């Protein structure tokens, strides 16, 4: 049997769990509506879901990010325990100051460029710039900062609840007075 070729973008867009189509909650990015969902025959109640990139409904990223970024949740709920998959789109020059997460963060760069400055266990920071297709696993509590010169689209997955904790609280956009 000959299988059809599937693009990398299509494979990356297949979420690992189903909870899509739920309305966005305040402070959370919108959730994509599945193009197709079908229960799996395994009896687990899980389903496979497919998305076309052009049909994703992007919205403002959560307030933990500087203004200008957009996000969409593909599956799960980053604010609750359990697996989630989301995408983050940021414009040229966008930065996220040094921060850490209480759970592992799995990041794939889909478009653009991503520079990460990482400090593993206080051993000193090192920097790496990724091209599209690049992947990084950032272990829980690892301090890191992110930036893009030309703009970027990332896919992020992990176990929720997903939190962004700034190393220096003054870098946290949530702590600034509203304009």
Secondary structure, 3 states (H helix, E strand, C coil): CCCCCCCHHHHHHCCCCCCCCCCCCCCCCEECCCCEEEECCCCCCCEEEECCHHHCCCEECCCCCCCCCEEEEEECCCCCCEEEEEEEEECCCCEEEEEECCCCEEEEEEEECEEEEEECCCCCEEEEEECCCCEEEECCCCEEEEECCCCEEEEEEEEECCCCEECCHHHCHHHCCCC
